[in-house]
Amino acid sequence: MMYPVIAAIIGGQQFLLTKLGVELADTAFGLGRSEEFLHPVTYAIIVGTVCTSLLQLWVLNRGLAAADALLVVPVYQSLLTALTTSTSAVFFDQLGNGAGDAD
């Protein structure tokens, strides 16, 4: 019964890609610049966001078809919350090294 686990892992990555896309759009449109859209990484982020969103829903749907929703949904939601938090903390360097870390 790995469907909710896989869906949560994909969901954590999807959240990260969405956050990157929003930050990129905020930078580009907030400052009136368009050079961010000249880089292929921008389009990889957009395609990755769409693909991971669709894949996450597909895997979650397979899990709901294979097992009871009372088991799939709590496992998925718990792991999604934990993985999204930890992935974002690592990627955006928010872990720090203890008390007194002002960075």
C-alpha positions as CSV (number, residue, x, y, z in Angstrom):
1,M,0.0,0.0,0.0
2,M,2.5,2.5,-1.2
3,Y,0.2,4.7,-3.2
4,P,-0.4,7.4,-0.5
5,V,3.4,7.4,0.3
6,I,4.3,7.9,-3.4
7,A,1.6,10.6,-3.8
8,A,2.8,12.5,-0.8
9,I,6.4,12.4,-2.0
10,I,5.3,13.7,-5.4
11,G,3.1,16.3,-3.6
12,G,6.1,17.6,-1.6
13,Q,8.0,18.1,-4.8
14,Q,5.0,19.7,-6.4
15,F,4.7,22.2,-3.6
16,L,8.3,23.1,-3.9
17,L,8.0,23.7,-7.7
18,T,4.9,25.8,-7.2
19,K,6.7,27.9,-4.6
20,L,9.6,28.4,-7.0
21,G,7.2,29.4,-9.8
22,V,5.4,31.9,-7.7
23,E,8.7,33.4,-6.5
24,L,9.9,33.6,-10.0
25,A,6.7,35.3,-11.3
26,D,6.7,37.7,-8.3
27,T,10.3,38.7,-9.2
28,A,9.6,39.0,-12.9
29,F,6.3,40.9,-12.7
30,G,6.9,42.8,-9.5
31,L,10.0,44.4,-10.9
32,G,8.8,44.7,-14.5
33,R,11.5,42.5,-15.9
34,S,11.2,39.7,-18.3
35,E,14.7,38.3,-18.4
36,E,13.7,35.4,-16.1
37,F,11.6,34.0,-19.0
38,L,14.7,33.8,-21.2
39,H,16.1,30.9,-19.1
40,P,15.1,27.3,-19.9
41,V,14.9,26.6,-16.1
42,T,11.8,28.8,-15.9
43,Y,10.0,26.6,-18.3
44,A,11.3,23.4,-16.6
45,I,9.7,24.7,-13.4
46,I,6.4,25.3,-15.1
47,V,6.3,21.9,-16.8
48,G,7.5,20.2,-13.6
49,T,4.7,21.8,-11.6
50,V,2.0,20.7,-14.1
51,C,3.4,17.2,-14.4
52,T,3.9,16.6,-10.7
53,S,0.4,17.9,-10.0
54,L,-1.2,15.5,-12.5
55,L,1.0,12.6,-11.4
56,Q,0.1,13.2,-7.7
57,L,-3.6,13.1,-8.4
58,W,-3.3,10.0,-10.6
59,V,-1.3,8.1,-7.9
60,L,-3.7,9.2,-5.2
61,N,-6.6,8.1,-7.3
62,R,-5.0,4.7,-7.8
63,G,-4.5,4.4,-4.0
64,L,-8.2,5.3,-3.3
65,A,-9.3,2.7,-5.9
66,A,-7.0,0.0,-4.3
67,A,-7.7,0.7,-0.6
68,D,-10.2,2.2,1.8
69,A,-10.2,6.0,2.0
70,L,-10.0,5.9,5.8
71,L,-6.5,4.5,5.4
72,V,-5.3,6.3,2.3
73,V,-6.3,9.9,3.1
74,P,-4.8,10.2,6.6
75,V,-1.5,8.5,5.5
76,Y,-1.3,10.8,2.5
77,Q,-2.2,14.0,4.4
78,S,0.2,13.3,7.2
79,L,3.1,12.5,5.0
80,L,2.4,15.4,2.6
81,T,2.5,17.8,5.5
82,A,5.8,16.4,6.9
83,L,7.5,16.1,3.5
84,T,6.4,19.5,2.4
85,T,7.7,21.1,5.5
86,S,11.0,19.2,5.5
87,T,11.6,19.7,1.8
88,S,10.9,23.4,2.0
89,A,13.1,23.8,5.1
90,V,16.0,22.1,3.4
91,F,15.7,23.8,0.0
92,F,15.2,27.3,1.4
93,D,17.9,26.8,4.0
94,Q,15.6,27.4,7.0
95,L,17.0,24.7,9.3
96,G,19.9,26.8,10.9
97,N,22.2,25.3,13.4
98,G,20.5,26.1,16.7
99,A,19.6,29.0,18.9
100,G,21.1,32.3,18.1
101,D,21.3,31.7,14.4
102,A,20.3,35.0,12.8
103,D,20.6,33.9,9.2
